[in-house]
Every structure is written in C-alpha cells, then in structure tokens.
Amino acid sequence: VSTVEWSVAEKTATPSSVLEGYMWEKEAEVDRFRERVPLANLVSQCRLAAADPTLPKPRDFLGPIKQAIESDGFVVIPECKRMEPSVGSLRRRYDVSSLVKSLTVAGVPAISVNCDGVLFGGSLEDITKARAAASSAAVEDMSIDGDGVVVPPVLASDLLLYPYQLYKLSLAGADAVNLVVGALSKKDLTYLIKIASSLKLQTLASVTSEVQLNSLADLPTGTIAAIVVSNRQLEDFSFDMSGEQALRLLKSHALEKIRESHGDVPVFVEGRVGAIERSGSAVSYLEELKAAGADGCIVGGGLIREGMESSEVIQQFQKELAAS
C-alpha cells in the first residue's frame, strides 16, 4: 500500500480494505467531536492554553531519546495500548496510569500511548492520564532516593486525518504525534505536519512501503522528527510476523535517500517487535534491526509476558542488548 485512495462513506458502501473502513469510522468519530465543539472553538482553546503559564506545554520528544541512543546505541520505547485488532485485548486490566508510572520509574526515555478508540480501545483521556502519571512517578521517585528519573514525553498514536484531531491532542497533553503516511495524500501529510508544528508537536511519520518513504524524501529538512518503519499490513491491519518488511525498508535505497536529505533523522521500528523472534529470542530480532540501521523500536504487544511486568520486560531487553 502506498497511499489509500478513499472517499466519504455512504450507508451502502463497502470499504475496500480494513484501513479504508478504519478511515471511514475515524471520519465519523471526528464529525461527532465537531458537533460538540466546533473547530473554531477548539482553536481558541488551544490559543488560550498556549498563553496560560499555568498549563502544561509540549515537551521535546526527541531530546531524551537521542540522549538514550548516544548512551546505549539503541532505544526501546514502550507503547501503552488496550487492544490490538488482530489479537484482541492485550491485558486483563488496562490501567494506563499505573502502567506509565512503572515504565517511568524503569527509566524509559519516552512513552507512546495509543489513544485510538475505533480499533485499539483507547481515548484522548489516556494521553492526559499518561502525562500526569509520568510527572507524578518522577516526583515520587525523587522523594524516595533523591535522584529521581526523567519525565518521559508522550507520543500520541492514532489515525490522524484532520487538523481537528491535532488540536484535541494538543489540549490532551501530547508532546508528539505519529502520522500514518499510507493513509494520507502528500498534500494532507504536508498540511498536518504544518499544523502540528504550529502547535509545537513533533511529528513522526510511519511507513510500510518504499513508495511511502519516497513521499517523505521530498519534504523540507526538519519537518519530520523521526521515521517509524512498520511491520503492519495496512490492507488488513495484520502484521508481517517474519519481521522482514521492516528489515527491507531499513536496507532500502528509499530510506538511504531520506537519510541523505534529512540528515540524522532517527529511525524506529514497530509492529510486533518484542514478539517476533530469531532463534527463539526476541532480542535477536532487535539486534538484527540495530545492525540494519534502526536507532530503536516501539514495543506494544511485545511487552506482554506471563509473570512479568512491562517495565521488567523493557529492562530485560535493555540488559540483553547492552550485553550483546
């Protein structure tokens, strides 16, 4: 899939792919939000929030990540999400605040939170809760040992099609957003990046093909904060469980071209990372990604291990990577 061609859904229409159906449902969701709060009102709220010194402002998402990359060579970013379309619920009980607190104390440099309510069971409130929980955990940790931990910035993961969604995420407390390149025309991608920048939100671009990578190469340098190469199949939202899709993109000429035009833009991998194994080891796949040029990975469902907390899984990954 390069970019999905889609149209407004009609009652009798049938989507041509899972992604197109997802986009239709997302459009309906945004329409419901607009009926309650028109775009003009939302923009005014954002302006007032930006001018109010007592309200939180977007933080540097990439700064802590780049420091972690310089220190460790490869960074593991946890993603908090309630469910996965191809799997179902990921946890018996999903408490985003508790999960973020434990990950913050574990020292993660950043946290991704899936706030999509259509396929992943999330909500905008998850972003607000995650930001508050991370700040609270950092303060509590400082009171215990006197050193404290860095408050990890929050990446909002959602299917973003309209500027309206970016304004909502800004008010919710997001520090960065992830755009699915395969769901956007080049014009829409450029416009959403522009709006995100005006809101001080850093933009990550998620790709699943070389065609999508090529569309990023023509963007002005500095417009995207990072690239996420994914093992997801946009046609049905399943995953390439071999992990080869991400590896091919990491080694592609298209990504090499982007590195030439966008400098040291970090590249992360997502899509069952932590669950895909090589020779019986999930870390072996992470090592393969690192060798292929990835700077890190985003791990969601791969954090689920029997008898282990997600923070313990992250620490195990980091320990094994450091020893390799």
BALO-60435 format. One line per field, with one value per residue (C-alpha): residue in three letters; x, z, y; residue number from 1. Coordinates in steps of 0.25 Angstrom, whole numbers, plus 5000, padded with zeros to 4 digits. Layout:
<atoms>
residuo <- c(Ala | ...) .
c1 <- c(X | ...) .
c3 <- c(Z | ...) .
c2 <- c(Y | ...) .
num <- c(NUM | ...) .
</atoms>
This chain:
<atoms>
residuo <- c(Val | Ser | Thr | Val | Glu | Trp | Ser | Val | Ala | Glu | Lys | Thr | Ala | Thr | Pro | Ser | Ser | Val | Leu | Glu | Gly | Tyr | Met | Trp | Glu | Lys | Glu | Ala | Glu | Val | Asp | Arg | Phe | Arg | Glu | Arg | Val | Pro | Leu | Ala | Asn | Leu | Val | Ser | Gln | Cys | Arg | Leu | Ala | Ala | Ala | Asp | Pro | Thr | Leu | Pro | Lys | Pro | Arg | Asp | Phe | Leu | Gly | Pro | Ile | Lys | Gln | Ala | Ile | Glu | Ser | Asp | Gly | Phe | Val | Val | Ile | Pro | Glu | Cys | Lys | Arg | Met | Glu | Pro | Ser | Val | Gly | Ser | Leu | Arg | Arg | Arg | Tyr | Asp | Val | Ser | Ser | Leu | Val | Lys | Ser | Leu | Thr | Val | Ala | Gly | Val | Pro | Ala | Ile | Ser | Val | Asn | Cys | Asp | Gly | Val | Leu | Phe | Gly | Gly | Ser | Leu | Glu | Asp | Ile | Thr | Lys | Ala | Arg | Ala | Ala | Ala | Ser | Ser | Ala | Ala | Val | Glu | Asp | Met | Ser | Ile | Asp | Gly | Asp | Gly | Val | Val | Val | Pro | Pro | Val | Leu | Ala | Ser | Asp | Leu | Leu | Leu | Tyr | Pro | Tyr | Gln | Leu | Tyr | Lys | Leu | Ser | Leu | Ala | Gly | Ala | Asp | Ala | Val | Asn | Leu | Val | Val | Gly | Ala | Leu | Ser | Lys | Lys | Asp | Leu | Thr | Tyr | Leu | Ile | Lys | Ile | Ala | Ser | Ser | Leu | Lys | Leu | Gln | Thr | Leu | Ala | Ser | Val | Thr | Ser | Glu | Val | Gln | Leu | Asn | Ser | Leu | Ala | Asp | Leu | Pro | Thr | Gly | Thr | Ile | Ala | Ala | Ile | Val | Val | Ser | Asn | Arg | Gln | Leu | Glu | Asp | Phe | Ser | Phe | Asp | Met | Ser | Gly | Glu | Gln | Ala | Leu | Arg | Leu | Leu | Lys | Ser | His | Ala | Leu | Glu | Lys | Ile | Arg | Glu | Ser | His | Gly | Asp | Val | Pro | Val | Phe | Val | Glu | Gly | Arg | Val | Gly | Ala | Ile | Glu | Arg | Ser | Gly | Ser | Ala | Val | Ser | Tyr | Leu | Glu | Glu | Leu | Lys | Ala | Ala | Gly | Ala | Asp | Gly | Cys | Ile | Val | Gly | Gly | Gly | Leu | Ile | Arg | Glu | Gly | Met | Glu | Ser | Ser | Glu | Val | Ile | Gln | Gln | Phe | Gln | Lys | Glu | Leu | Ala | Ala | Ser) .
c1 <- c(5000 | 5005 | 4994 | 4980 | 4970 | 4957 | 4944 | 4933 | 4926 | 4911 | 4902 | 4902 | 4917 | 4927 | 4941 | 4952 | 4961 | 4962 | 4969 | 4959 | 4948 | 4956 | 4957 | 4942 | 4940 | 4950 | 4943 | 4930 | 4937 | 4943 | 4929 | 4923 | 4934 | 4932 | 4917 | 4920 | 4932 | 4933 | 4947 | 4948 | 4945 | 4955 | 4966 | 4962 | 4964 | 4978 | 4982 | 4977 | 4984 | 4997 | 4997 | 4994 | 5007 | 5000 | 4996 | 5006 | 5013 | 5018 | 5032 | 5043 | 5040 | 5053 | 5063 | 5063 | 5062 | 5075 | 5082 | 5078 | 5083 | 5096 | 5097 | 5092 | 5093 | 5078 | 5066 | 5053 | 5041 | 5029 | 5015 | 5003 | 4990 | 4978 | 4976 | 4981 | 4971 | 4977 | 4979 | 4968 | 4970 | 4985 | 4983 | 4973 | 4972 | 4977 | 4981 | 4989 | 4993 | 4999 | 5006 | 5012 | 5017 | 5024 | 5030 | 5035 | 5042 | 5048 | 5055 | 5049 | 5053 | 5039 | 5025 | 5016 | 5001 | 4991 | 4978 | 4970 | 4956 | 4952 | 4961 | 4970 | 4961 | 4968 | 4963 | 4968 | 4968 | 4979 | 4988 | 4985 | 4986 | 4999 | 5005 | 5000 | 5005 | 5019 | 5020 | 5015 | 5024 | 5036 | 5033 | 5030 | 5043 | 5051 | 5045 | 5050 | 5064 | 5067 | 5071 | 5058 | 5056 | 5054 | 5039 | 5037 | 5030 | 5017 | 5015 | 5001 | 4998 | 4985 | 4980 | 4981 | 4973 | 4969 | 4975 | 4964 | 4970 | 4983 | 4977 | 4970 | 4983 | 4990 | 4979 | 4980 | 4995 | 5002 | 5017 | 5018 | 5009 | 5010 | 5005 | 5001 | 5007 | 4999 | 4986 | 4990 | 4992 | 5004 | 4996 | 4989 | 5002 | 5009 | 4997 | 4996 | 5011 | 5010 | 4998 | 5006 | 5018 | 5009 | 5005 | 5019 | 5016 | 5028 | 5023 | 5027 | 5024 | 5020 | 5023 | 5020 | 5026 | 5037 | 5027 | 5023 | 5037 | 5039 | 5028 | 5036 | 5048 | 5043 | 5038 | 5047 | 5058 | 5054 | 5039 | 5039 | 5045 | 5047 | 5042 | 5035 | 5037 | 5026 | 5023 | 5008 | 5000 | 4991 | 4981 | 4976 | 4984 | 4991 | 5006 | 5017 | 5021 | 5034 | 5039 | 5045 | 5036 | 5043 | 5057 | 5055 | 5051 | 5063 | 5072 | 5065 | 5070 | 5058 | 5062 | 5076 | 5071 | 5064 | 5076 | 5083 | 5073 | 5068 | 5082 | 5082 | 5067 | 5065 | 5058 | 5050 | 5043 | 5029 | 5020 | 5021 | 5035 | 5037 | 5028 | 5036 | 5047 | 5060 | 5066 | 5056 | 5060 | 5052 | 5065 | 5072 | 5062 | 5065 | 5079 | 5076 | 5069 | 5080 | 5090 | 5081 | 5082 | 5070 | 5072 | 5061 | 5048 | 5034 | 5029 | 5014 | 5008 | 5023 | 5023 | 5012 | 5020 | 5014 | 5018 | 5026 | 5022 | 5024 | 5035 | 5043 | 5041 | 5047 | 5059 | 5062 | 5062 | 5072 | 5081 | 5082 | 5084 | 5095 | 5102 | 5101) .
c3 <- c(5000 | 4996 | 5000 | 5001 | 4992 | 5000 | 4999 | 5008 | 5013 | 5009 | 5016 | 5005 | 5003 | 5006 | 5009 | 5000 | 5012 | 5027 | 5026 | 5018 | 5027 | 5039 | 5032 | 5030 | 5045 | 5049 | 5040 | 5047 | 5061 | 5057 | 5052 | 5066 | 5073 | 5063 | 5066 | 5081 | 5079 | 5066 | 5060 | 5063 | 5078 | 5079 | 5072 | 5082 | 5094 | 5089 | 5087 | 5102 | 5107 | 5100 | 5106 | 5120 | 5128 | 5138 | 5127 | 5122 | 5109 | 5099 | 5103 | 5094 | 5090 | 5083 | 5092 | 5103 | 5092 | 5085 | 5098 | 5101 | 5087 | 5089 | 5102 | 5099 | 5084 | 5082 | 5090 | 5093 | 5094 | 5101 | 5095 | 5104 | 5097 | 5102 | 5090 | 5076 | 5064 | 5060 | 5075 | 5083 | 5098 | 5102 | 5117 | 5127 | 5133 | 5126 | 5135 | 5127 | 5139 | 5147 | 5134 | 5131 | 5146 | 5145 | 5132 | 5137 | 5149 | 5140 | 5133 | 5119 | 5111 | 5105 | 5104 | 5093 | 5096 | 5086 | 5088 | 5077 | 5081 | 5068 | 5067 | 5079 | 5090 | 5094 | 5097 | 5098 | 5113 | 5112 | 5108 | 5119 | 5129 | 5124 | 5125 | 5139 | 5143 | 5137 | 5145 | 5158 | 5157 | 5155 | 5167 | 5176 | 5171 | 5175 | 5189 | 5191 | 5186 | 5184 | 5169 | 5162 | 5148 | 5135 | 5132 | 5119 | 5108 | 5102 | 5087 | 5083 | 5074 | 5066 | 5051 | 5049 | 5037 | 5041 | 5048 | 5057 | 5063 | 5065 | 5073 | 5082 | 5085 | 5088 | 5099 | 5104 | 5107 | 5095 | 5092 | 5079 | 5068 | 5059 | 5045 | 5036 | 5023 | 5015 | 5020 | 5015 | 5001 | 5000 | 5001 | 5014 | 5020 | 5018 | 5024 | 5036 | 5039 | 5037 | 5047 | 5057 | 5056 | 5059 | 5072 | 5076 | 5074 | 5068 | 5056 | 5054 | 5041 | 5040 | 5027 | 5022 | 5008 | 4999 | 4992 | 5005 | 5008 | 4995 | 4998 | 5011 | 5003 | 4997 | 5010 | 5015 | 5024 | 5039 | 5036 | 5042 | 5055 | 5053 | 5043 | 5048 | 5039 | 5042 | 5040 | 5039 | 5027 | 5024 | 5015 | 5027 | 5039 | 5042 | 5043 | 5036 | 5047 | 5040 | 5042 | 5028 | 5024 | 5034 | 5031 | 5016 | 5018 | 5027 | 5016 | 5004 | 4995 | 4998 | 5013 | 5009 | 5001 | 5013 | 5021 | 5011 | 5010 | 5025 | 5032 | 5045 | 5046 | 5055 | 5050 | 5059 | 5056 | 5061 | 5058 | 5068 | 5072 | 5084 | 5080 | 5067 | 5070 | 5063 | 5068 | 5080 | 5084 | 5083 | 5086 | 5074 | 5065 | 5072 | 5069 | 5055 | 5054 | 5060 | 5051 | 5039 | 5044 | 5053 | 5065 | 5073 | 5073 | 5079 | 5086 | 5090 | 5090 | 5091 | 5106 | 5110 | 5116 | 5126 | 5140 | 5137 | 5138 | 5125 | 5132 | 5135 | 5120 | 5116 | 5126 | 5121 | 5106 | 5110 | 5118 | 5108 | 5097 | 5105 | 5107 | 5092) .
c2 <- c(5000 | 5014 | 5023 | 5019 | 5025 | 5027 | 5034 | 5039 | 5026 | 5024 | 5015 | 5005 | 5006 | 4995 | 4998 | 4992 | 4990 | 4990 | 5003 | 5009 | 5005 | 5010 | 5023 | 5024 | 5021 | 5031 | 5042 | 5039 | 5040 | 5053 | 5058 | 5055 | 5063 | 5075 | 5075 | 5076 | 5086 | 5093 | 5095 | 5110 | 5108 | 5097 | 5106 | 5117 | 5107 | 5104 | 5118 | 5121 | 5109 | 5113 | 5127 | 5121 | 5119 | 5110 | 5100 | 5089 | 5091 | 5081 | 5076 | 5072 | 5057 | 5054 | 5060 | 5049 | 5039 | 5044 | 5044 | 5030 | 5026 | 5033 | 5025 | 5011 | 5011 | 5006 | 5011 | 5003 | 5012 | 5005 | 5007 | 5006 | 5001 | 4994 | 4984 | 4980 | 4978 | 4965 | 4960 | 4966 | 4971 | 4971 | 4971 | 4966 | 4980 | 4992 | 5004 | 5014 | 5022 | 5010 | 5005 | 5019 | 5020 | 5007 | 5010 | 5024 | 5018 | 5008 | 5020 | 5019 | 5032 | 5033 | 5026 | 5024 | 5024 | 5018 | 5027 | 5022 | 5018 | 5011 | 4999 | 5000 | 5003 | 5016 | 5030 | 5044 | 5043 | 5033 | 5044 | 5053 | 5041 | 5037 | 5051 | 5053 | 5039 | 5041 | 5054 | 5048 | 5036 | 5045 | 5053 | 5041 | 5035 | 5047 | 5047 | 5033 | 5033 | 5048 | 5046 | 5044 | 5040 | 5048 | 5050 | 5043 | 5051 | 5045 | 5041 | 5040 | 5029 | 5030 | 5030 | 5045 | 5050 | 5064 | 5077 | 5076 | 5063 | 5070 | 5082 | 5071 | 5064 | 5077 | 5080 | 5066 | 5068 | 5061 | 5064 | 5057 | 5051 | 5039 | 5041 | 5028 | 5032 | 5021 | 5028 | 5042 | 5049 | 5057 | 5070 | 5065 | 5060 | 5073 | 5081 | 5072 | 5074 | 5089 | 5089 | 5080 | 5089 | 5102 | 5094 | 5091 | 5076 | 5068 | 5059 | 5044 | 5038 | 5023 | 5016 | 5002 | 5003 | 5009 | 5017 | 5024 | 5026 | 5033 | 5042 | 5047 | 5049 | 5062 | 5068 | 5080 | 5076 | 5077 | 5075 | 5061 | 5058 | 5043 | 5031 | 5019 | 5007 | 4997 | 4982 | 4985 | 4981 | 4993 | 4985 | 4976 | 4982 | 4969 | 4968 | 4962 | 4953 | 4949 | 4963 | 4964 | 4976 | 4986 | 4980 | 4982 | 4997 | 4999 | 4994 | 5001 | 5011 | 5020 | 5021 | 5023 | 5035 | 5041 | 5040 | 5048 | 5059 | 5059 | 5057 | 5049 | 5047 | 5035 | 5023 | 5014 | 5000 | 4996 | 4984 | 4972 | 4976 | 4968 | 4957 | 4954 | 4944 | 4940 | 4926 | 4926 | 4940 | 4953 | 4961 | 4955 | 4962 | 4975 | 4973 | 4970 | 4983 | 4990 | 4984 | 4989 | 5003 | 5005 | 5014 | 5008 | 5001 | 5004 | 4992 | 4990 | 4976 | 4970 | 4976 | 4965 | 4954 | 4943 | 4946 | 4959 | 4974 | 4982 | 4990 | 4977 | 4973 | 4987 | 4985 | 4971 | 4976 | 4987 | 4978 | 4967 | 4978 | 4984 | 4970 | 4967) .
num <- c(1 | 2 | 3 | 4 | 5 | 6 | 7 | 8 | 9 | 10 | 11 | 12 | 13 | 14 | 15 | 16 | 17 | 18 | 19 | 20 | 21 | 22 | 23 | 24 | 25 | 26 | 27 | 28 | 29 | 30 | 31 | 32 | 33 | 34 | 35 | 36 | 37 | 38 | 39 | 40 | 41 | 42 | 43 | 44 | 45 | 46 | 47 | 48 | 49 | 50 | 51 | 52 | 53 | 54 | 55 | 56 | 57 | 58 | 59 | 60 | 61 | 62 | 63 | 64 | 65 | 66 | 67 | 68 | 69 | 70 | 71 | 72 | 73 | 74 | 75 | 76 | 77 | 78 | 79 | 80 | 81 | 82 | 83 | 84 | 85 | 86 | 87 | 88 | 89 | 90 | 91 | 92 | 93 | 94 | 95 | 96 | 97 | 98 | 99 | 100 | 101 | 102 | 103 | 104 | 105 | 106 | 107 | 108 | 109 | 110 | 111 | 112 | 113 | 114 | 115 | 116 | 117 | 118 | 119 | 120 | 121 | 122 | 123 | 124 | 125 | 126 | 127 | 128 | 129 | 130 | 131 | 132 | 133 | 134 | 135 | 136 | 137 | 138 | 139 | 140 | 141 | 142 | 143 | 144 | 145 | 146 | 147 | 148 | 149 | 150 | 151 | 152 | 153 | 154 | 155 | 156 | 157 | 158 | 159 | 160 | 161 | 162 | 163 | 164 | 165 | 166 | 167 | 168 | 169 | 170 | 171 | 172 | 173 | 174 | 175 | 176 | 177 | 178 | 179 | 180 | 181 | 182 | 183 | 184 | 185 | 186 | 187 | 188 | 189 | 190 | 191 | 192 | 193 | 194 | 195 | 196 | 197 | 198 | 199 | 200 | 201 | 202 | 203 | 204 | 205 | 206 | 207 | 208 | 209 | 210 | 211 | 212 | 213 | 214 | 215 | 216 | 217 | 218 | 219 | 220 | 221 | 222 | 223 | 224 | 225 | 226 | 227 | 228 | 229 | 230 | 231 | 232 | 233 | 234 | 235 | 236 | 237 | 238 | 239 | 240 | 241 | 242 | 243 | 244 | 245 | 246 | 247 | 248 | 249 | 250 | 251 | 252 | 253 | 254 | 255 | 256 | 257 | 258 | 259 | 260 | 261 | 262 | 263 | 264 | 265 | 266 | 267 | 268 | 269 | 270 | 271 | 272 | 273 | 274 | 275 | 276 | 277 | 278 | 279 | 280 | 281 | 282 | 283 | 284 | 285 | 286 | 287 | 288 | 289 | 290 | 291 | 292 | 293 | 294 | 295 | 296 | 297 | 298 | 299 | 300 | 301 | 302 | 303 | 304 | 305 | 306 | 307 | 308 | 309 | 310 | 311 | 312 | 313 | 314 | 315 | 316 | 317 | 318 | 319 | 320 | 321 | 322 | 323 | 324) .
</atoms>
